[in-house]
Amino acid sequence: MGSLNSSGGHGAAAAPARYAENRAEDSSAVQKPTGYGLPCVNCKTYYAADLPACPVCKNAQRVSALAPLASFSPAEQLPDPEQLEEERERFLRDFNSQVVAAPLPAESGTPAMHCNRQENHLSAPVPATICQECFDRLQERVDVLEAATHMDLREAAQIVYDAVWADPSDPSKTYQNAAQALLTELRRRSGIMPIFGQLQPPMN
């Protein structure tokens, strides 16, 4: 009889414990993940709704859901293309009329044109000593020469490598062969005509 009472008491005590465990499991199963709330009013960072303050700037205030949206000014409208073309034509006409009306400076009885590279003559205008056509032609040659000097480093190394190993019979001419190959390639790219024999100064 005593054993029955003792076993019955132990079972009655275990029942509430199992009931509490079942409730804990049910509550954990029902719990939903926390979503994001409104952004921070200071740094506009979105953070979890259950956090008391922004994790970035530590500000506890969020953007109000009832606050009105900021008003944006409409984008500036582009002018009419036809109007732009008319203004351009009017400017060109006025400019041409001013050029025609302005008298040209005369030196020794002949009109002298000033150099149009004003950035090179800031103090005073300088008479032009070369025509525009010749200047353009020389500028093209200078551009080609400058482009030839911008040879890629790998290409230059390959040219030197090929020249060194083209004739390994005479090690004393290794540097000379490499330099000659590099100069030949630069002259070819710049359009300079090959000169046979010693270099001679230009006749003109």
N, C-alpha and C positions, 0 to 999 in steps of 0.2 A: 504493500500500500504506500509505503514511504517512497519506494522507487518510482511508483506511478506519479506521485505528486512532484517529485524532483524532475522527472522527464517532462511532465506537463508544463512546469514553470520555465524550463529551458527553451521549450518550443514557443511559448508565449513571448519570451524575450527576443527570440530570433526573428519573429514575424515582423515587428516594426522596423528592424534593421534592413530586412529584405525590401520592405515597402519604401524605405528612404532611398535605398540604392536604385530601385526602379524609377522613382520620381526624379532622381538626379540624372539618370540616363535619358529619361523622356525630355527633361528640360534642355539637356545639351543637344539632343536631336532636333528640338524645335527651334533653337537659337539660330538666327539668320545672320549672315555677315553684314558688317556695318558698311554703308555706302558713303560716298562723298557728299559733303554739305556745300553750302554756298562758299565762294572764295573769300579770302582775307581782304578786308577793306584797305589794307595798307599795301601789300605786295601782290595782291590778286592771285595768290596761290590757292588751288583747291586742295583741301585736306579732309580727313575722315570726319564724319559727323559727330562721333563720340569724343573727339579730342577737345579739350577745353580752350586751347590756344593754337595759333598757327605755328607749325614746327620750324618755319623759316625765320620769321621776324618776331615771334613770340607775342603777337598781338591777338587779343581775345575777341576782337570785334570782327564780324563778318559783314559782307555786303548785304544791304537790305533788299529783300525781295520786292518791296514796294517802291524802291527808288526809281525815278524815271530814267530812261536811257539817254545817254549823252547825244546831243544833237550835233550833226556834222554839217558843215557848210558845203553846198554843192561844188563840184569840181569846176574849175575855171574853164569856160568854153573857149575853144580855139577860134581864132578869127576866120572869116570866110576866105578860102584859097584865092578866089577871084579878087577880093579886096587886097590881099597880100601881093598878088601879081601886079595890080594897078599901082600900089605904092612903090613896088620895086621899079617899075617902068618910069614912074615920075622921078624917083631918085636918080636913075641913070640919065634921064634927060637933063635934069638940073646939073648933074655933075659934068656931063659933056659940054653943056653950055658954059659952065665956069671954066673948063679947060680951054675951050676955044677962045673965050674972051680974055683970058690971062695972057699977057705978052710974054714971049720967050726972052730970056736974057741973051744979050749979044756980046760976043767977045771977038775982037779983031774983024768985025764986019760980018761974021758968020754966026748963025744961031747955035747955041750950045745946049745940049740936053743934059740935065743933071742925072746923076746915078740914082736909080730907084731903090738901091739898098740903103735906105736911110738909117738903119740900125748900125751901119758901119761908119756913118758920118754924122754924129750927133751934134757936133759943134756948128758946122756950116755945110751947105750942099757943095758937092764936088762934081765938076763936069764929067760926064761919062766918056771913057776912052775906048770903049769896045761896044759894038752893036749887040742887040739882044740875041740875034741869031747865033753869033759867035759865042756869046756867053752860055746859051743853052747847050750848044755843042760841047763846049768845054765842061759844063756841069755834068753832062751825060758821061763823059770820059772819067771824070772824077768819081762819079757814083759807081761806075764799073770797077775802077781801081779799089775803091773802098770796100765794095762787096767781095772782091777777091781776097782782101786781107782778113775777112771774117771767115776763114776756113775752119771747119770743124776740127776739134782736137783729135778725134779718132781718125779722120781722114789724113791729117798731117802725120800722125804716128804710123799709119799704114804705108804712106809714101816713103817715109824714112826707113821703115822696116824692109820694104821691097827693095829699096836702093842699096841697103847694107848687104842683103843676102843675094843680090843679083850677081855680084862679082866678089866672092870672098877670097880670091886668090892673092890679093894685095891688101893686107890689113892696114897699111899706112894711108890708103885712100878711102877708108871707110867713112870718115866724117866729110870728106870732100864729095864723095858720091851722094851722101844723104843731103848735103846742102844744095848740090847741083840739081837733084831731083825735086827738092822742095821749091827752089827758085823757078825751075822750068814749069812746074804746075801752077805757080802763082802768075807767071807771065802768060801762060795759056788761058787762064781764067780771066785775066784782065784785058786780053786782046792785044797784047804787045807783040809785035812781029819779032820772030827770032832773029838774032844778030849772030852771024858767023864770024869768028875771029875776035880780036880785041874790040872792046866797046869804044866807039868813036863819038865825039861830041856832035850834036846836030848841026847841020850846015846852016840852017836858017835860025 
